């Protein structure tokens, strides 16, 4: 096969890019007379194994040689007399055998492995697939253990390997594999959109069905694989899937963009790419929309934030960076079928992530196909590196918020009647109990690895930053598994105008009598944190964790304020407790407020100043006029920031704060601009209001835009419940 030109290597349009070896082209015609499936298999090989890179250039040469060496070792150590094929494999490694066979198949199809087109290697893969099919994955076998292995993990790996080696899996073995897959993944699995056949799992099942179609050139299976995707492309109002506010939920109660969502996005990108131009071509605008509304808000400098990674947060160091890279790879592949303007925007976004990710550089860890795409973008001077966006994203349906300002970023994780405190399952994340109790993540310049490098295995699980918790000891895996650890309260969410936000949570502790009303007011250089009504009868101390930084930097604390060198400052008018400790292999600086044993209506006020120097922190602490706390009770929490022309309030009940009042529970932001106009932003976090009237005792000349009825100083909003917690903003001209 003619080596591709450097220009073709750098082209991005490339699911069918150069790099597929000559042996594959020769094998296609013998497999099926249907040109559609010939093309599908060729594209699958390009997408699955990789294409578009020069195997003689570094780093591909070294990585491909390593792949070839690994495949050769697997081949040489195969033991057909053993059920699991390799002496070091047993039932706990149920997926290891299919994955090794797939690795061997990749070494067969990729150029530069030293085993490219090696018939002996392909024969070993075919024999291994059939061996595993006969001894483990046999039609009629008892699918003991995790359903996922039998219906997704194993068939996807075995079918991938089979498609890659083509006719080396002869007719008899191909038919037998087909029958086994049909037994464990019958068409009925794609019938009802329920149970374990939703969202990411549904995409995986459709991917298995597509591979099954490619194995035997079955147009009916291909059509089913595509048609069964349709429920994934609908917005949902409960349960698994995408929500209009950008939320993505899996396991009914868990925000999951950073795990199941990655699987979904990657699977759809592969299907869109492989099926493009075929009789089964598929695309949908909701997927294009989800990239920027559901995924990008939770990626910072190439790392996917832990508050949408479910039970997988503690699996290994820098797992957040791995998932961020997977999201970037899926976006680049999906860009091939996106409109040109959208593709350009995505390329700039991913390039920005790669440029700023210095903790686990994308190019050092990318697979060959992803590396080739990303290298091309990095080398293309016409593609700018987009900076981190500035603004606020509130996703009330998943009880999550992300606030970005120049130089820093914060993210908030809450629990509600629809979202669990945390998820545990399969023995993972057994001490994530309090991540939904108002955990406030934040990153300042130079600390992008704050939660990446062994944070979860070493942090005190009772002292997660931002949370208010009872210190009552909990067993590992407390609460129901798989995310059903919800609170009874509906008031979780807030109001945002896209720049600032008032966010609140009516909190009940996990397996605790502790109750609290917590608010966060996200500003330009600060986050103001209020707590009220903190009550408990557990017989244990209750604490609010101002912060718990993984750092050995200098911690300074004086009355009214504290500062961590190189990180930021804290304004704490109450009695602040501090601790420096080494936990296993990491140093921590912990700041907290002690509410005592079984408090009754305790409260707090503190302010986070990300990135502030010690002198800036001291100066802000000495300026009592920059912030006024208007109310901090179980009825209302509100603040006024004169320099921003901002008043923000979370009304837990109907009431009034200064010149703002509301007829029902709601969140409100009022901002006066310097040009004589003002905006009023409201939301219904409980999603149950047919009508709400907010009165702002400020002379108004006229309503310029927005969906509200203005009568004097009273704004009436109707049918807010239908907006699912989303904010509504009106703009007015103020009277002179």
C-alpha positions as CSV (number, residue, x, y, z in Angstrom):
1,X,0.0,0.0,0.0
2,X,1.3,3.4,-0.9
3,X,2.4,5.4,2.2
4,X,0.1,8.4,2.7
5,X,1.5,11.9,2.1
6,X,2.1,14.2,5.0
7,X,-0.8,16.3,3.9
8,X,-3.1,13.4,4.1
9,X,-1.7,12.6,7.6
10,X,-2.7,16.0,8.8
11,X,-6.2,16.1,7.3
12,X,-8.8,15.9,10.0
13,X,-11.7,14.6,8.0
14,X,-10.6,11.2,8.4
15,X,-12.5,8.2,9.6
16,X,-11.5,6.6,6.3
17,X,-8.0,8.1,6.5
18,X,-4.9,6.4,5.0
19,X,-3.2,3.8,7.2
20,X,-5.3,0.7,6.6
21,X,-2.9,-2.0,5.5
22,X,-3.1,-3.8,2.2
23,X,-4.0,-7.1,3.7
24,X,-7.3,-5.6,4.8
25,X,-8.3,-4.4,1.3
26,X,-7.5,-7.9,-0.1
27,X,-9.7,-9.6,2.5
28,X,-12.8,-7.4,2.0
29,X,-14.0,-8.8,-1.3
30,X,-13.9,-12.4,0.0
31,X,-16.0,-11.5,3.0
32,X,-19.2,-10.1,1.4
33,X,-20.4,-8.8,-2.0
34,X,-22.2,-6.0,-0.2
35,X,-20.1,-2.8,-0.8
36,X,-21.9,-1.0,2.1
37,X,-20.6,-3.5,4.7
38,X,-17.1,-3.5,3.0
39,X,-17.0,0.3,3.6
40,X,-18.4,-0.1,7.1
41,X,-15.8,-2.6,8.2
42,X,-13.0,-0.5,6.6
43,X,-14.2,2.6,8.5
44,X,-14.6,0.7,11.7
45,X,-11.0,-0.4,11.5
46,X,-9.9,3.2,11.0
47,X,-11.9,4.5,13.9
48,X,-11.4,1.6,16.3
49,X,-7.8,0.7,15.7
50,X,-6.6,4.1,14.4
51,X,-5.6,5.8,11.2
52,X,-4.2,9.1,9.9
53,X,-0.7,8.8,11.5
54,X,2.7,8.0,10.1
55,X,3.9,4.7,11.7
56,X,7.5,5.6,11.0
57,X,7.3,8.9,12.9
58,X,7.6,9.3,16.7
59,X,5.8,8.9,19.0
60,X,3.9,6.4,16.8
61,X,6.9,4.2,16.0
62,X,7.6,3.5,19.7
63,X,4.0,3.0,20.7
64,X,3.3,0.8,17.8
65,X,6.3,-1.3,18.5
66,X,5.2,-1.6,22.1
67,X,1.8,-2.7,20.9
68,X,3.4,-5.3,18.7
69,X,5.5,-6.6,21.5
70,X,2.6,-6.9,23.8
71,X,0.5,-8.8,21.2
72,X,3.4,-11.1,20.5
73,X,3.7,-12.0,24.3
74,X,-0.1,-12.6,24.4
75,X,0.1,-14.9,21.4
76,X,3.1,-16.8,22.7
77,X,1.6,-17.4,26.1
78,X,-1.8,-18.6,25.0
79,X,-2.7,-21.9,26.6
80,X,-5.6,-23.5,24.7
81,X,-6.0,-26.1,27.5
82,X,-7.1,-23.3,29.9
83,X,-10.6,-21.9,30.0
84,X,-9.3,-18.4,30.2
85,X,-6.6,-18.9,27.6
86,X,-3.8,-17.5,29.7
87,X,-2.2,-18.9,32.8
88,X,-2.5,-15.6,34.7
89,X,-6.2,-15.2,34.0
90,X,-9.1,-16.4,36.1
91,X,-12.8,-15.5,36.6
92,X,-12.2,-12.2,38.4
93,X,-10.6,-11.0,35.2
94,X,-13.7,-11.9,33.1
95,X,-13.0,-9.1,30.6
96,X,-9.2,-9.6,30.3
97,X,-9.3,-12.4,27.7
98,X,-11.5,-10.5,25.2
99,X,-9.4,-7.3,25.7
100,X,-6.2,-9.2,25.0
101,X,-7.7,-10.7,21.9
102,X,-8.7,-7.2,20.8
103,X,-5.2,-5.9,21.5
104,X,-3.8,-8.7,19.3
105,X,-6.2,-7.8,16.5
106,X,-5.1,-4.1,16.7
107,X,-1.5,-5.2,16.3
108,X,-2.6,-7.2,13.2
109,X,-4.3,-4.3,11.4
110,X,-2.0,-1.3,12.4
111,X,1.1,-0.6,10.4
112,X,4.4,-0.5,12.3
113,X,3.7,-3.1,15.0
114,X,6.0,-5.7,13.5
115,X,3.0,-8.0,13.2
116,X,1.1,-6.1,10.6
117,X,-0.9,-8.5,8.4
118,X,0.7,-11.5,10.2
119,X,-1.6,-14.4,9.3
120,X,-0.3,-16.4,12.2
121,X,-1.4,-13.6,14.6
122,X,-4.8,-13.3,13.0
123,X,-5.2,-17.1,13.2
124,X,-4.3,-16.9,16.9
125,X,-7.0,-14.2,17.5
126,X,-9.6,-16.3,15.6
127,X,-8.7,-19.4,17.6
128,X,-8.9,-17.4,20.9
129,X,-12.2,-15.8,20.0
130,X,-13.7,-19.2,19.3
131,X,-12.1,-20.8,22.4
132,X,-13.6,-18.1,24.6
133,X,-17.0,-18.4,22.8
134,X,-17.0,-22.2,23.4
135,X,-15.8,-22.2,27.0
136,X,-17.2,-19.0,28.5
137,X,-19.4,-17.0,26.1
138,X,-21.4,-20.0,24.8
139,X,-25.1,-19.7,23.8
140,X,-27.0,-21.1,26.7
141,X,-24.4,-20.4,29.3
142,X,-25.5,-19.0,32.7
143,X,-24.7,-15.2,32.6
144,X,-23.6,-15.1,36.2
145,X,-22.3,-11.8,37.7
146,X,-22.6,-8.4,36.2
147,X,-25.0,-8.2,33.3
148,X,-22.8,-5.6,31.6
149,X,-20.0,-8.1,30.9
150,X,-22.3,-10.5,29.0
151,X,-24.3,-7.9,27.1
152,X,-21.8,-5.1,26.4
153,X,-18.2,-5.6,27.5
154,X,-17.5,-9.1,26.2
155,X,-19.5,-9.0,22.9
156,X,-18.1,-5.6,22.0
157,X,-14.5,-6.7,22.5
158,X,-15.0,-10.1,20.7
159,X,-16.9,-8.6,17.8
160,X,-14.3,-5.8,17.5
161,X,-11.5,-8.4,17.3
162,X,-13.5,-10.5,14.8
163,X,-14.3,-7.5,12.5
164,X,-10.6,-6.5,12.6
165,X,-9.3,-9.8,11.5
166,X,-12.0,-10.3,8.8
167,X,-12.1,-13.7,7.0
168,X,-9.5,-15.2,9.3
169,X,-12.5,-15.9,11.5
170,X,-14.0,-18.6,9.2
171,X,-17.6,-19.2,8.4
172,X,-18.2,-21.8,11.1
173,X,-16.6,-19.7,13.8
174,X,-18.3,-16.5,12.6
175,X,-21.8,-18.1,12.7
176,X,-21.1,-19.5,16.2
177,X,-20.0,-16.1,17.5
178,X,-23.2,-14.6,15.9
179,X,-25.4,-17.2,17.7
180,X,-23.7,-16.5,21.0
181,X,-24.1,-12.7,20.7
182,X,-27.8,-13.2,19.6
183,X,-28.4,-15.3,22.7
184,X,-27.0,-12.8,25.2
185,X,-28.0,-9.6,23.3
186,X,-31.4,-10.5,21.6
187,X,-33.2,-7.8,19.6
188,X,-35.7,-7.5,22.5
189,X,-32.9,-5.7,24.5
190,X,-33.4,-2.8,22.2
191,X,-37.2,-2.8,22.6
192,X,-38.2,-1.1,25.8
193,X,-36.2,2.1,26.7
194,X,-36.0,1.2,30.4
195,X,-34.0,-0.5,33.1
196,X,-30.4,-1.1,31.9
197,X,-31.2,-0.2,28.3
198,X,-31.1,3.6,28.6
199,X,-28.7,6.5,27.8
200,X,-25.1,5.3,27.7
201,X,-26.0,1.6,28.1
202,X,-28.4,2.0,25.2
203,X,-25.7,3.4,23.0
204,X,-23.4,0.6,23.9
205,X,-26.0,-2.0,23.1
206,X,-26.6,-0.3,19.7
207,X,-22.8,-0.4,19.1
208,X,-22.8,-4.1,19.9
209,X,-25.7,-4.5,17.4
210,X,-23.9,-2.6,14.7
211,X,-20.8,-4.8,15.2
212,X,-23.0,-7.8,15.0
213,X,-24.4,-6.4,11.7
214,X,-20.9,-5.9,10.3
215,X,-19.8,-9.4,11.3
216,X,-22.4,-11.1,9.1
217,X,-23.3,-8.2,6.7
218,X,-26.8,-8.1,8.2
219,X,-28.8,-5.0,7.1
220,X,-31.6,-5.7,9.5
221,X,-29.3,-5.6,12.5
222,X,-27.7,-2.4,11.2
223,X,-31.1,-0.8,10.8
224,X,-32.1,-1.9,14.3
225,X,-28.8,-0.5,15.8
226,X,-29.7,2.9,14.3
227,X,-33.4,3.0,15.0
228,X,-32.9,2.0,18.6
229,X,-30.8,5.1,19.2
230,X,-33.8,7.4,18.8
231,X,-34.8,7.5,22.5
232,X,-31.3,8.8,23.3
233,X,-32.0,11.8,21.1
234,X,-35.0,13.0,23.2
235,X,-34.8,15.4,26.2
236,X,-36.1,13.8,29.4
237,X,-37.8,15.3,32.5
238,X,-36.8,12.5,34.8
239,X,-34.6,9.4,34.9
240,X,-31.7,8.7,32.5
241,X,-30.7,10.9,29.6
242,X,-30.2,14.5,28.6
243,X,-32.2,17.4,30.1
244,X,-32.9,20.8,28.6
245,X,-30.7,22.6,31.1
246,X,-27.6,20.5,30.0
247,X,-27.8,17.9,32.7
248,X,-27.0,14.3,31.9
249,X,-28.2,11.5,34.3
250,X,-27.5,7.8,34.5
251,X,-28.6,5.3,37.1
252,X,-31.6,7.6,37.6
253,X,-30.0,9.8,40.3
254,X,-26.4,10.5,39.3
255,X,-24.9,13.3,37.2
256,X,-22.6,11.3,34.9
257,X,-21.1,13.3,32.1
258,X,-17.6,12.2,33.2
259,X,-18.1,8.4,33.0
260,X,-21.3,7.0,31.4
261,X,-21.6,10.3,29.5
262,X,-18.2,9.8,28.0
263,X,-19.2,6.3,27.0
264,X,-22.3,7.7,25.3
265,X,-20.5,10.5,23.5
266,X,-17.7,8.3,22.3
267,X,-20.1,5.6,21.2
268,X,-22.2,8.0,19.2
269,X,-19.2,9.7,17.7
270,X,-18.0,6.2,16.5
271,X,-21.4,5.3,15.1
272,X,-21.8,8.7,13.4
273,X,-18.3,8.4,11.8
274,X,-18.6,4.8,10.7
275,X,-22.2,5.1,9.3
276,X,-21.6,8.4,7.5
277,X,-22.6,8.1,3.8
278,X,-24.0,4.6,4.3
279,X,-27.7,3.6,4.0
280,X,-27.9,3.8,7.8
281,X,-26.3,7.3,8.3
282,X,-27.3,8.8,11.6
283,X,-26.9,12.3,13.2
284,X,-28.9,14.4,15.6
285,X,-28.7,18.0,16.7
286,X,-29.1,17.1,20.4
287,X,-25.7,15.5,20.3
288,X,-24.1,18.5,18.8
289,X,-25.9,20.7,21.4
290,X,-24.8,18.4,24.2
291,X,-21.1,18.9,23.5
292,X,-21.2,22.6,24.6
293,X,-24.2,22.4,27.0
294,X,-23.6,19.1,28.8
295,X,-19.9,18.2,28.5
296,X,-17.8,21.4,28.0
297,X,-19.0,23.1,31.2
298,X,-17.4,20.4,33.3
299,X,-14.0,20.3,31.5
300,X,-11.4,22.6,32.9
301,X,-8.0,22.8,31.2
302,X,-8.5,19.3,29.8
303,X,-9.7,17.6,33.0
304,X,-13.3,16.5,33.6
305,X,-14.6,17.7,37.0
306,X,-15.2,15.0,39.6
307,X,-18.7,16.2,40.5
308,X,-20.0,14.4,37.3
309,X,-17.9,11.3,37.5
310,X,-20.0,9.3,39.9
311,X,-18.5,6.3,41.7
312,X,-15.4,6.4,39.5
313,X,-13.7,9.4,41.2
314,X,-11.2,7.3,43.2
315,X,-10.2,4.7,40.7
316,X,-6.8,6.0,40.0
317,X,-4.8,9.3,40.1
318,X,-5.5,11.7,37.3
319,X,-8.7,9.9,36.3
320,X,-10.3,13.3,35.8
321,X,-7.6,14.1,33.1
322,X,-8.1,10.7,31.5
323,X,-11.9,11.3,31.1
324,X,-11.2,14.9,29.9
325,X,-9.0,13.4,27.2
326,X,-11.7,10.9,26.2
327,X,-14.2,13.7,25.9
328,X,-11.8,15.7,23.7
329,X,-11.2,12.6,21.5
330,X,-15.0,12.1,21.1
331,X,-15.5,15.7,20.2
332,X,-12.8,15.7,17.6
333,X,-14.3,12.6,16.0
334,X,-17.8,14.0,16.2
335,X,-16.5,17.1,14.6
336,X,-16.2,15.3,11.3
337,X,-20.0,15.2,11.0
338,X,-20.7,18.6,12.5
339,X,-21.3,21.8,10.6
340,X,-18.1,23.6,9.7
341,X,-18.6,26.5,12.1
342,X,-19.3,24.2,14.9
343,X,-16.3,22.0,14.1
344,X,-14.1,25.1,14.1
345,X,-15.4,26.1,17.5
346,X,-14.8,22.7,18.9
347,X,-11.3,22.5,17.5
348,X,-10.4,25.8,19.2
349,X,-11.9,24.6,22.5
350,X,-10.0,21.3,22.5
351,X,-6.8,23.0,21.5
352,X,-7.2,25.4,24.4
353,X,-7.7,22.4,26.8
354,X,-4.5,20.8,25.4
355,X,-2.4,23.9,25.6
356,X,-3.4,24.5,29.3
357,X,-3.2,20.9,30.5
358,X,0.3,20.8,31.9
359,X,-0.5,18.2,34.6
360,X,-1.2,15.3,32.3
361,X,-0.5,16.5,28.8
362,X,-2.9,15.2,26.3
363,X,-0.4,14.5,23.6
364,X,1.8,12.4,25.9
365,X,-1.1,10.0,26.7
366,X,-3.2,9.9,23.6
367,X,-3.8,6.8,21.5
368,X,-2.3,7.1,17.9
369,X,-5.6,8.1,16.1
370,X,-6.4,10.8,18.7
371,X,-2.7,11.9,18.8
372,X,-2.8,12.4,15.0
373,X,-5.9,14.5,15.1
374,X,-4.8,16.6,18.1
375,X,-1.3,17.0,16.6
376,X,-2.8,18.4,13.4
377,X,-4.9,20.9,15.3
378,X,-1.9,22.0,17.5
379,X,0.2,22.5,14.4
380,X,-2.6,24.4,12.5
381,X,-2.0,28.2,13.1
382,X,-5.4,29.0,11.8
383,X,-7.0,27.2,14.8
384,X,-6.8,29.4,17.9
385,X,-6.5,28.0,21.4
386,X,-9.8,29.1,23.0
387,X,-9.4,30.4,26.5
388,X,-11.4,29.2,29.5
389,X,-14.9,30.7,29.1
390,X,-16.1,33.2,31.7
391,X,-19.5,32.9,33.2
392,X,-21.9,30.8,35.3
393,X,-23.6,27.6,34.3
394,X,-26.3,26.3,36.6
395,X,-27.8,22.9,35.9
396,X,-30.7,22.6,38.4
397,X,-31.9,19.2,37.2
398,X,-28.7,17.7,38.3
399,X,-28.0,20.0,41.3
400,X,-24.7,21.2,39.9
401,X,-23.2,24.6,39.2
402,X,-20.0,25.8,37.6
403,X,-18.6,29.4,38.0
404,X,-15.7,30.6,35.8
405,X,-13.9,33.9,36.2
406,X,-10.5,35.1,34.9
407,X,-7.9,33.0,36.7
408,X,-10.1,30.7,38.7
409,X,-13.1,28.3,38.6
410,X,-15.5,26.9,41.1
411,X,-18.0,24.0,41.0
412,X,-20.7,23.0,43.3
413,X,-22.2,19.5,44.0
414,X,-25.5,19.2,45.8
415,X,-28.2,16.6,46.6
416,X,-31.9,16.9,46.2
417,X,-35.2,14.9,45.9
418,X,-34.0,13.9,42.4
419,X,-30.2,13.6,42.8
420,X,-28.3,11.4,45.3
421,X,-25.7,12.5,47.8
422,X,-23.3,10.1,46.2
423,X,-23.1,6.8,44.3
424,X,-21.4,3.6,45.4
425,X,-21.5,0.2,43.7
426,X,-19.2,-2.7,42.7
427,X,-17.2,-1.9,45.8
428,X,-16.3,1.6,44.6
429,X,-16.6,5.0,46.2
430,X,-17.6,3.5,49.6
431,X,-16.8,6.8,51.5
432,X,-18.1,9.4,49.1
433,X,-21.0,10.0,51.6
434,X,-20.9,13.8,51.8
435,X,-20.1,14.8,48.2
436,X,-23.7,16.0,47.8
437,X,-23.7,18.0,51.0
438,X,-22.6,21.2,49.2
439,X,-19.1,20.2,48.2
440,X,-17.4,23.3,46.7
441,X,-14.5,22.5,44.4
442,X,-12.3,25.4,43.3
443,X,-9.2,25.8,41.2
444,X,-6.9,28.8,41.1
445,X,-4.0,29.4,38.8
446,X,-1.3,26.7,39.1
447,X,-3.4,24.2,41.0
448,X,-5.1,22.2,38.3
449,X,-4.2,18.9,40.0
450,X,-5.9,19.8,43.3
451,X,-8.4,16.9,43.1
452,X,-6.4,14.8,40.6
453,X,-3.4,13.5,42.4
454,X,-4.6,11.0,45.1
455,X,-7.1,13.4,46.6
456,X,-9.9,10.9,47.1
457,X,-7.8,8.1,48.7
458,X,-6.2,10.5,51.2
459,X,-8.8,13.3,52.0
460,X,-10.8,13.1,55.2
461,X,-14.2,12.0,53.9
462,X,-16.0,13.8,56.7
463,X,-14.3,17.1,55.8
464,X,-14.9,17.7,52.1
465,X,-14.6,21.4,51.2
466,X,-17.9,23.4,51.4
467,X,-19.9,20.7,53.1
468,X,-22.0,20.9,56.3
469,X,-22.0,17.4,57.9
470,X,-22.7,15.5,61.0
471,X,-19.5,13.8,62.2
472,X,-21.5,10.7,63.1
473,X,-19.5,7.7,61.9
474,X,-20.9,6.0,58.8
475,X,-20.2,2.5,57.5
476,X,-18.6,2.0,54.1
477,X,-21.3,2.1,51.5
478,X,-23.8,3.8,53.7
479,X,-27.2,4.4,52.0
480,X,-28.7,2.6,49.0
481,X,-26.3,1.6,46.2
482,X,-26.2,3.0,42.7
483,X,-27.1,6.6,43.7
484,X,-30.4,6.4,45.5
485,X,-29.3,8.5,48.4
486,X,-31.6,11.4,47.8
487,X,-32.9,14.0,50.2
488,X,-36.6,14.8,50.6
489,X,-36.2,18.4,49.7
490,X,-37.1,20.1,46.4
491,X,-35.5,23.5,46.9
492,X,-32.2,22.9,45.3
493,X,-30.9,25.2,42.5
494,X,-31.0,28.9,42.0
495,X,-30.9,31.9,39.7
496,X,-28.2,33.0,37.3
497,X,-27.9,35.7,34.7
498,X,-25.0,33.9,33.1
499,X,-22.4,35.9,35.0
500,X,-23.3,35.8,38.6
501,X,-25.6,33.4,40.6
502,X,-27.5,32.8,43.7
503,X,-27.6,29.0,44.4
504,X,-29.1,27.3,47.4
505,X,-29.7,23.8,48.9
506,X,-32.1,22.7,51.6
507,X,-30.0,19.9,53.0
508,X,-30.6,16.8,55.0
509,X,-27.5,14.8,55.9
510,X,-27.0,11.2,54.7
511,X,-28.4,8.8,57.2
512,X,-28.5,11.7,59.7
513,X,-31.0,14.0,61.4
514,X,-28.8,17.0,60.4
515,X,-30.7,19.7,58.4
516,X,-29.4,23.0,57.0
517,X,-30.2,25.8,54.6
518,X,-27.1,26.6,52.5
519,X,-26.5,29.4,50.0
520,X,-23.7,30.3,47.7
521,X,-23.5,33.7,46.0
522,X,-21.1,33.5,43.0
523,X,-19.5,36.9,42.3
524,X,-16.6,38.3,40.2
525,X,-13.7,37.5,42.6
526,X,-15.5,35.8,45.4
527,X,-18.0,33.2,46.6
528,X,-20.1,34.2,49.6
529,X,-21.3,31.2,51.6
530,X,-24.2,31.3,54.0
531,X,-25.6,28.7,56.3
532,X,-28.7,28.8,58.6
533,X,-31.0,26.6,60.5
534,X,-28.2,24.0,61.1
535,X,-29.9,21.5,63.4
536,X,-29.1,17.9,64.4
537,X,-29.9,15.2,66.9
538,X,-27.3,12.6,66.1
539,X,-25.4,13.0,69.3
540,X,-22.4,14.1,67.2
541,X,-20.6,17.3,66.3
542,X,-21.7,19.2,63.2
543,X,-19.1,21.0,61.1
544,X,-19.0,23.2,58.1
545,X,-15.8,22.7,56.1
546,X,-14.6,26.1,54.8
547,X,-11.9,24.3,52.8
548,X,-9.6,21.2,52.8
549,X,-6.8,21.9,50.4
550,X,-4.3,19.3,49.3
551,X,-1.2,21.4,49.9
552,X,1.8,22.0,52.1
553,X,1.8,25.7,51.4
554,X,1.9,28.2,54.3
555,X,-1.4,28.7,56.1
556,X,-1.9,32.0,57.9
557,X,-4.9,32.7,60.1
558,X,-5.9,35.9,62.0
559,X,-9.2,37.1,63.5
560,X,-11.6,37.6,60.6
561,X,-9.5,36.0,57.8
562,X,-7.2,33.2,56.7
563,X,-4.9,32.7,53.8
564,X,-3.2,29.8,52.0
565,X,-0.1,30.9,50.1
566,X,-0.5,30.5,46.4
567,X,-4.1,29.4,46.6
568,X,-6.4,32.1,48.0
569,X,-8.0,33.8,51.0
570,X,-11.0,33.4,53.3
571,X,-13.0,35.9,55.2
572,X,-14.5,34.2,58.3
573,X,-16.0,36.5,60.9
574,X,-16.7,33.5,63.2
575,X,-14.4,31.3,65.1
576,X,-12.3,29.4,62.5
577,X,-10.6,26.1,63.3
578,X,-7.5,25.1,61.3
579,X,-5.4,22.0,61.0
580,X,-2.2,21.0,59.1
581,X,-1.9,17.2,58.7
582,X,-0.3,14.6,56.6
583,X,-2.8,11.9,55.5
584,X,-1.1,8.9,54.1
585,X,1.0,10.4,51.3
586,X,-0.5,13.9,51.0
587,X,-0.4,17.1,53.0
588,X,-3.7,18.9,53.8
589,X,-4.6,22.3,55.2
590,X,-8.1,22.2,56.7
591,X,-10.3,25.1,57.8
592,X,-13.7,24.5,59.4
593,X,-16.4,25.9,61.6
594,X,-17.5,23.8,64.6
595,X,-21.2,24.1,65.4
596,X,-21.0,21.8,68.4
597,X,-22.9,18.6,69.3
598,X,-26.5,18.6,68.2
599,X,-26.8,22.3,67.4
600,X,-30.1,24.1,67.2
601,X,-30.4,26.7,64.4
602,X,-26.7,27.3,64.1
603,X,-25.4,29.4,61.1
604,X,-22.3,30.7,59.4
605,X,-21.1,33.3,57.0
606,X,-17.7,33.1,55.1
607,X,-16.3,34.2,51.8
608,X,-13.9,32.4,49.5
609,X,-11.4,34.6,47.6
610,X,-9.7,32.3,45.0
611,X,-6.3,33.4,44.0
612,X,-6.2,36.3,46.3
613,X,-2.9,37.3,47.9
614,X,-2.5,37.7,51.7
615,X,-2.5,41.5,51.4
616,X,-5.6,41.4,49.2
617,X,-7.3,39.1,51.7
618,X,-6.4,41.4,54.6
619,X,-7.6,44.5,52.8
620,X,-10.9,42.9,51.9
621,X,-11.4,41.8,55.5
622,X,-10.8,45.4,56.6
623,X,-13.5,46.7,54.2
624,X,-16.9,46.0,55.9
625,X,-18.7,48.0,53.2
626,X,-18.1,45.7,50.2
627,X,-20.7,43.1,51.4
628,X,-23.9,43.4,53.3
629,X,-25.7,40.2,54.5
630,X,-29.3,41.2,54.3
631,X,-30.7,38.0,55.8
632,X,-29.5,34.6,56.9
633,X,-32.3,32.5,58.3
634,X,-34.5,29.5,57.5
635,X,-36.8,31.8,55.7
636,X,-34.4,33.8,53.6
637,X,-30.7,34.2,52.7
638,X,-29.7,37.3,50.9
639,X,-26.7,39.6,50.2
640,X,-26.0,43.1,48.7
641,X,-22.8,43.9,46.9
642,X,-22.8,47.7,46.3
643,X,-19.8,47.7,44.0
644,X,-21.5,45.3,41.6
645,X,-25.0,46.9,41.9
646,X,-26.1,43.4,42.9
647,X,-28.7,42.1,45.3
648,X,-29.2,38.3,45.5
649,X,-31.6,36.3,47.5
650,X,-32.8,32.7,48.1
651,X,-36.3,32.8,49.4
652,X,-37.0,29.5,51.3
653,X,-40.5,30.9,51.9
654,X,-42.4,33.9,50.8
655,X,-40.8,37.0,52.4
656,X,-38.8,40.2,52.0
657,X,-35.1,41.3,52.1
658,X,-34.4,45.0,51.8
659,X,-36.2,46.2,48.7
660,X,-36.8,42.7,47.4
661,X,-39.8,40.6,48.2
662,X,-41.4,37.4,46.8
663,X,-44.8,35.8,47.1
664,X,-43.4,32.2,47.1
665,X,-40.1,30.3,47.5
666,X,-37.7,31.3,44.7
667,X,-34.2,32.6,43.9
668,X,-33.7,36.2,42.7
669,X,-30.8,38.3,41.3
670,X,-31.3,42.0,40.8
671,X,-28.5,44.0,39.1
672,X,-28.3,47.7,38.3
673,X,-26.1,48.5,35.3
674,X,-24.2,51.8,34.8
675,X,-26.3,52.8,31.8
676,X,-29.6,53.3,33.6
677,X,-30.9,49.8,33.0
678,X,-31.3,46.8,35.3
679,X,-32.0,43.1,35.1
680,X,-34.1,40.9,37.4
681,X,-33.5,37.2,37.2
682,X,-35.7,34.7,39.0
683,X,-36.1,30.9,39.1
684,X,-38.4,28.4,40.7
685,X,-36.0,25.7,42.1
686,X,-38.8,23.6,43.4
687,X,-40.5,23.5,40.0
688,X,-44.0,23.8,41.3
689,X,-45.0,27.5,40.7
690,X,-47.8,28.5,38.3
691,X,-47.3,32.1,39.2
692,X,-44.8,34.2,41.1
693,X,-44.7,37.9,41.9
694,X,-41.3,39.5,42.8
695,X,-41.4,43.1,44.0
696,X,-38.4,45.3,43.6
697,X,-39.0,48.6,45.3
698,X,-37.0,50.5,42.7
699,X,-38.6,53.0,40.4
700,X,-38.9,51.5,36.9
701,X,-39.7,53.4,33.7
702,X,-40.4,50.5,31.4
703,X,-39.9,46.9,30.7
704,X,-37.4,46.5,27.8
705,X,-37.5,42.8,27.3
706,X,-38.4,39.6,29.1
707,X,-41.3,37.3,29.8
708,X,-43.0,39.0,32.8
709,X,-45.9,41.3,33.6
710,X,-44.8,44.6,35.1
711,X,-47.2,46.5,37.4
712,X,-45.5,49.3,39.2
713,X,-42.5,47.7,40.9
714,X,-44.1,44.2,40.9
715,X,-42.9,41.6,38.3
716,X,-45.3,38.7,37.8
717,X,-43.9,35.5,36.2
718,X,-46.3,32.7,35.0
719,X,-45.8,29.0,34.4
720,X,-42.4,28.9,36.0
721,X,-42.7,25.2,36.9
722,X,-42.5,24.3,33.2
723,X,-39.1,25.8,33.0
724,X,-37.6,23.0,35.2
725,X,-35.7,25.3,37.4
726,X,-34.2,27.4,34.6
727,X,-33.7,31.2,35.2
728,X,-35.9,33.9,33.6
729,X,-34.4,37.3,33.1
730,X,-36.1,40.6,32.4
731,X,-34.5,43.9,31.5
732,X,-35.9,47.3,32.6
733,X,-35.1,50.9,32.2
734,X,-34.9,52.6,35.6
735,X,-36.5,55.9,36.4
736,X,-34.1,58.8,36.8
